[in-house]
Amino acid sequence: MNWTHLHLGLNHLPVLGVPFIGLILIIALVRREVAWQRLALCGFVALFWVAFAAKLSGDYAHEQVAKWSDFDHGLMDAHEESADQAVTAIFLLGLVSSAALFLSRGGRLLPKWAIASVLALALASSALLLRTANRGGEIRHPEIRPGFQPPV
């Protein structure tokens, strides 16, 4: 396994995990399942670390693929910029999730402001992660690029 392989393996977890855990959190809120709410918050914290690892492995993966003759540096730059924004959003999601868990220790209720913030950050993170994944896919999949015309 090389850095590119590791990067491709890691980056799928936050892209799929954040919306999935967000859905679990919404269901737990509706059902008033405090244990599941806490579990969802722990999941967001864990996914930040996975996203951070994906970002770090992406820097090494870039070095490997930049040597290809048909490599498009513009697509990579767009992907990296998008990744920086996505990792920042998921960092905030993990931070607010951690704060909510800390403030609710000892059996206290989760703060409503924290839950609202987590849901908003989960939505923003999901959108930014999806954009980043799409831009990453464009690097080696010209068929998903805007304006692609299949060869005749």
DAQUI-V50133 format. One record per helix or strand of 2 or more residues. SS is the DSSP state (h for helix, s for strand). FROM is the first residue (numbers start at 1). TO is the last residue. Records with the same first field share a line. If there is no record, write none. Layout:
SS: FROM-TO / FROM-TO
This chain:
h: 3-31 / 34-65 / 73-103 / 105-107 / 112-140 / 142-144
